[in-house]
Amino acid sequence: MLLQGILVAQTLPIKYIRSAVFRCPDSLCRSQQGQRVAGNVIQCVPHCSVCGREMKEYCRARDTGDQVLGLLVSPSALENPGSKEFVRHQSTLVCFQDELMVDLELGVRYDVPGLQTNAYFQAWNVQRWVSDTDAKIRHQELPSLLMPPAISALNAYLSHCCPSSPWALVAALAAQMAADMFPTPALLHLKLGLILSLASQGRNHPPVPILAVGADTLAAHHLLRHATLLAQRCVTLSSPSHWGPLHGTAHHDEQGNSWLEAGALLLASTGVCFLGDWAKFKSTNLRSSVLSVCLGCHI
């Protein structure tokens, strides 16, 4: 069975028993060699095959390992909502053991083959999901990426008309963003920034964040909202009080396990985290941190 999902929460490493050795407690019994039992069946203590007594564990022979419990949610839960229909998604509890838990990252999509048990989904392997576009970029033997015919024709036309301009194609594409809402020359610099921010996704460098400052914040809000529809993943921050810290939170469950939950920024990995209007962050630390960046001329 193959499980595909985005890791939205995980525990810190937990010790588990791979196997244990049980021996008969009677020193006079002929069965003194012991019996190694797999960790998943230790709940049923074995009995001696000779005298029938309940066997006791030889603790020095116990074999232990590390495991992590994670919650995977369907990728469609964080896909861009093309319609206004809201669907409830149920997460799946997955157990990653030993080397499978080493490189897990919150907010990343994984392909996990395994077996569904009564307690959780037991992972047999784990592989980071790679989109078709990224696969073509990484592998030289695959065919090179081809632009859509309409964009190829536009690029050829602009190369003939503006051969010395490296920005001609990007500016032409940016002008068409939200053309049904704004005239093509309107907010062109913001559109350019949004195009570059979207194009930076899926690479090995941090994406380009966008902060729109101006008198007409409503127009900028609509334009940024429209740009999120072009991303493969979108998380909208309705209220800071509902989401909590943007990077995530930590808590303990009833069994004493320490859980790390992804925040809005991690859930929006390879996509867009739409923070919305600046006014909603008046009483949060985010406002002061962004202000310090602006005053330091880092944006």
BELVEN-V652669 format. One record per residue. N is the residue number from 1. OMEGA is omega as a letter, one per 40 degrees, with the letter a starting at -180 (* if undefined). NEAR is the number of other ideal C-beta (glycine too) atoms within 10 Angstrom. Layout:
n=N omega=OMEGA near=NEAR
n=N omega=OMEGA near=NEAR
This chain:
n=1 omega=a near=10
n=2 omega=i near=8
n=3 omega=i near=17
n=4 omega=a near=13
n=5 omega=i near=23
n=6 omega=a near=25
n=7 omega=a near=26
n=8 omega=i near=21
n=9 omega=i near=20
n=10 omega=i near=23
n=11 omega=i near=20
n=12 omega=a near=12
n=13 omega=a near=14
n=14 omega=i near=17
n=15 omega=i near=8
n=16 omega=a near=14
n=17 omega=i near=15
n=18 omega=i near=15
n=19 omega=i near=16
n=20 omega=a near=19
n=21 omega=i near=18
n=22 omega=i near=20
n=23 omega=i near=18
n=24 omega=a near=24
n=25 omega=a near=12
n=26 omega=a near=14
n=27 omega=a near=7
n=28 omega=a near=7
n=29 omega=a near=16
n=30 omega=a near=11
n=31 omega=a near=15
n=32 omega=a near=12
n=33 omega=a near=8
n=34 omega=a near=16
n=35 omega=i near=15
n=36 omega=a near=12
n=37 omega=i near=18
n=38 omega=a near=11
n=39 omega=a near=15
n=40 omega=i near=13
n=41 omega=a near=10
n=42 omega=i near=15
n=43 omega=i near=6
n=44 omega=a near=7
n=45 omega=a near=12
n=46 omega=i near=14
n=47 omega=a near=13
n=48 omega=a near=19
n=49 omega=a near=12
n=50 omega=a near=12
n=51 omega=i near=14
n=52 omega=i near=9
n=53 omega=i near=13
n=54 omega=a near=11
n=55 omega=i near=22
n=56 omega=a near=13
n=57 omega=i near=17
n=58 omega=a near=14
n=59 omega=a near=8
n=60 omega=a near=6
n=61 omega=a near=13
n=62 omega=i near=14
n=63 omega=a near=12
n=64 omega=i near=12
n=65 omega=i near=16
n=66 omega=i near=15
n=67 omega=i near=19
n=68 omega=i near=22
n=69 omega=a near=20
n=70 omega=i near=27
n=71 omega=i near=20
n=72 omega=i near=22
n=73 omega=a near=19
n=74 omega=i near=16
n=75 omega=a near=16
n=76 omega=i near=12
n=77 omega=a near=16
n=78 omega=i near=22
n=79 omega=a near=13
n=80 omega=a near=13
n=81 omega=i near=14
n=82 omega=i near=7
n=83 omega=a near=6
n=84 omega=i near=5
n=85 omega=a near=6
n=86 omega=a near=6
n=87 omega=i near=9
n=88 omega=a near=5
n=89 omega=i near=12
n=90 omega=i near=8
n=91 omega=i near=16
n=92 omega=i near=15
n=93 omega=a near=13
n=94 omega=i near=25
n=95 omega=i near=20
n=96 omega=a near=26
n=97 omega=i near=16
n=98 omega=a near=12
n=99 omega=a near=11
n=100 omega=a near=18
n=101 omega=a near=21
n=102 omega=a near=11
n=103 omega=i near=9
n=104 omega=i near=16
n=105 omega=i near=12
n=106 omega=i near=21
n=107 omega=a near=22
n=108 omega=i near=15
n=109 omega=a near=19
n=110 omega=i near=22
n=111 omega=a near=14
n=112 omega=i near=24
n=113 omega=a near=12
n=114 omega=a near=19
n=115 omega=i near=10
n=116 omega=i near=12
n=117 omega=i near=11
n=118 omega=a near=4
n=119 omega=a near=10
n=120 omega=i near=15
n=121 omega=a near=20
n=122 omega=a near=17
n=123 omega=i near=22
n=124 omega=i near=12
n=125 omega=i near=13
n=126 omega=a near=21
n=127 omega=i near=9
n=128 omega=a near=11
n=129 omega=i near=15
n=130 omega=i near=15
n=131 omega=i near=12
n=132 omega=a near=9
n=133 omega=i near=11
n=134 omega=i near=13
n=135 omega=i near=10
n=136 omega=i near=16
n=137 omega=a near=15
n=138 omega=a near=9
n=139 omega=a near=10
n=140 omega=a near=7
n=141 omega=i near=5
n=142 omega=i near=11
n=143 omega=a near=7
n=144 omega=a near=7
n=145 omega=i near=9
n=146 omega=i near=9
n=147 omega=i near=11
n=148 omega=a near=8
n=149 omega=a near=8
n=150 omega=i near=8
n=151 omega=i near=13
n=152 omega=i near=11
n=153 omega=i near=11
n=154 omega=i near=17
n=155 omega=i near=15
n=156 omega=i near=10
n=157 omega=a near=13
n=158 omega=i near=17
n=159 omega=i near=12
n=160 omega=a near=8
n=161 omega=a near=9
n=162 omega=a near=14
n=163 omega=a near=8
n=164 omega=a near=5
n=165 omega=i near=12
n=166 omega=a near=7
n=167 omega=a near=11
n=168 omega=a near=17
n=169 omega=a near=17
n=170 omega=i near=16
n=171 omega=i near=16
n=172 omega=i near=16
n=173 omega=a near=16
n=174 omega=a near=20
n=175 omega=a near=19
n=176 omega=i near=12
n=177 omega=i near=21
n=178 omega=a near=20
n=179 omega=i near=10
n=180 omega=a near=6
n=181 omega=a near=13
n=182 omega=i near=18
n=183 omega=a near=9
n=184 omega=i near=14
n=185 omega=a near=8
n=186 omega=i near=15
n=187 omega=a near=24
n=188 omega=a near=15
n=189 omega=i near=10
n=190 omega=i near=21
n=191 omega=i near=24
n=192 omega=i near=17
n=193 omega=i near=19
n=194 omega=i near=24
n=195 omega=a near=20
n=196 omega=i near=14
n=197 omega=i near=17
n=198 omega=a near=20
n=199 omega=a near=13
n=200 omega=a near=13
n=201 omega=i near=16
n=202 omega=i near=16
n=203 omega=a near=11
n=204 omega=i near=4
n=205 omega=a near=6
n=206 omega=i near=7
n=207 omega=a near=20
n=208 omega=i near=14
n=209 omega=a near=13
n=210 omega=i near=18
n=211 omega=a near=13
n=212 omega=a near=17
n=213 omega=i near=10
n=214 omega=a near=9
n=215 omega=a near=6
n=216 omega=a near=11
n=217 omega=a near=13
n=218 omega=i near=8
n=219 omega=i near=17
n=220 omega=i near=18
n=221 omega=a near=15
n=222 omega=a near=15
n=223 omega=i near=19
n=224 omega=i near=21
n=225 omega=i near=16
n=226 omega=a near=16
n=227 omega=i near=22
n=228 omega=i near=20
n=229 omega=i near=12
n=230 omega=a near=13
n=231 omega=a near=20
n=232 omega=i near=16
n=233 omega=a near=21
n=234 omega=i near=20
n=235 omega=a near=23
n=236 omega=a near=15
n=237 omega=a near=20
n=238 omega=a near=11
n=239 omega=i near=8
n=240 omega=a near=20
n=241 omega=i near=9
n=242 omega=a near=8
n=243 omega=a near=18
n=244 omega=i near=12
n=245 omega=a near=15
n=246 omega=a near=19
n=247 omega=i near=13
n=248 omega=a near=20
n=249 omega=i near=13
n=250 omega=i near=11
n=251 omega=i near=10
n=252 omega=i near=10
n=253 omega=a near=10
n=254 omega=i near=5
n=255 omega=a near=8
n=256 omega=i near=7
n=257 omega=i near=14
n=258 omega=a near=13
n=259 omega=i near=17
n=260 omega=a near=17
n=261 omega=a near=17
n=262 omega=i near=24
n=263 omega=a near=20
n=264 omega=a near=22
n=265 omega=i near=18
n=266 omega=i near=21
n=267 omega=a near=24
n=268 omega=i near=24
n=269 omega=a near=21
n=270 omega=i near=19
n=271 omega=a near=21
n=272 omega=i near=25
n=273 omega=a near=21
n=274 omega=a near=19
n=275 omega=i near=22
n=276 omega=a near=15
n=277 omega=a near=11
n=278 omega=a near=15
n=279 omega=a near=8
n=280 omega=a near=16
n=281 omega=a near=17
n=282 omega=a near=9
n=283 omega=a near=9
n=284 omega=i near=14
n=285 omega=a near=11
n=286 omega=a near=17
n=287 omega=a near=15
n=288 omega=a near=10
n=289 omega=i near=10
n=290 omega=i near=17
n=291 omega=i near=10
n=292 omega=i near=10
n=293 omega=i near=13
n=294 omega=a near=11
n=295 omega=i near=9
n=296 omega=i near=8
n=297 omega=i near=6
n=298 omega=a near=7
n=299 omega=* near=11
